[in-house]
Amino acid sequence: MQFATYPSLEGKSVLVTGGASGIGAEMVRAFAQQGAKVGFVDLDAERGETLRAELAGAGGSVAFERCDLRDISDLQRAFGTLEATNGPAAVLVNNAARDDRHGWDSVTPDYFDERMATNLRHFFFAIQAVAPGMIRAGGGSIVNMGSNSWWEAAGGMPAYTTAKAAVHGMTRSFARDLGKHRIRVNTVVPGWIMTERQKELWVTEEAIERHRARQCLPDLIEPVFVVRMVLFLASDDAAMCTANNYMVEAGSI
């Protein structure tokens, strides 16, 4: 396949959370290939530094900070460091999350709070951290990663689906509050994406066949297709796109 190049992304400061592996790592690679100045954060320092070195060696402008996004003060520190390196973010991709399985009957208040901190709370404070710079610049693009799991009424991870459903409300509220500053806020909604984590933990022949039966398209979804939607929404090509959900799920709802 041949994919688009977006001239408006060249030289633009982009910040990606959870960028050391999975879909996030593919986002970091793709933005670097577009010529953007990419900063990313992740809890996994080894993978993060390996990716940074790989892309820097290929000529990319990439910076990495280890960060525990559950600790908002650490988020603010890491974002400040990356801003000092790349300038204020023109694009924020709130990507970091974990879809760990759990039964509703075993969830404790502490576990629930930790899942919200892992999958939702840092989205809010990441936006709070970058919005002032975007306002000063006269605009920007924020992409929040959702999930079609709750649209499908998926079970087995209710704290996760609760957090991901809330992302959509957050997107629409911030789109209204920040729209007067020409800051666009959207949600990208992936289906079941064939990352290494998914393949290691949950992909089986039976599960794949059940899932194919739900999709309109017969092909499994690779991370690249989610990334292409994120690039579009980050670019000037999407200048009139805000407050909406952009589905990348092969028609599986």
Number of C-alpha atoms within 10 A of each C-alpha: 2 4 8 9 15 16 14 14 23 16 16 22 24 28 30 25 28 27 29 28 19 17 23 25 21 18 28 29 21 19 30 24 18 19 21 24 25 28 30 28 26 25 18 16 15 12 16 23 17 13 21 26 16 14 18 14 11 11 12 20 20 28 22 24 22 20 23 18 26 18 13 16 13 14 23 17 14 22 24 15 16 23 18 10 15 20 16 23 27 24 28 26 30 26 20 25 23 11 18 11 12 15 11 12 6 8 14 10 9 9 13 16 14 15 22 20 18 21 28 25 20 22 26 15 16 21 19 13 18 22 25 15 17 23 17 11 15 13 20 26 27 30 26 26 25 29 24 21 22 18 14 12 10 11 14 13 17 21 22 26 22 17 22 25 17 16 23 21 13 18 25 18 13 21 22 15 11 17 17 12 18 18 24 28 30 28 27 24 22 22 24 21 20 17 15 13 12 14 11 10 9 10 15 12 9 8 10 14 10 11 15 15 11 15 16 12 13 12 9 16 18 13 21 16 15 24 23 18 17 23 23 17 25 29 19 16 13 13 16 9 17 23 19 15 19 18 19 22 21 18 12 18 15
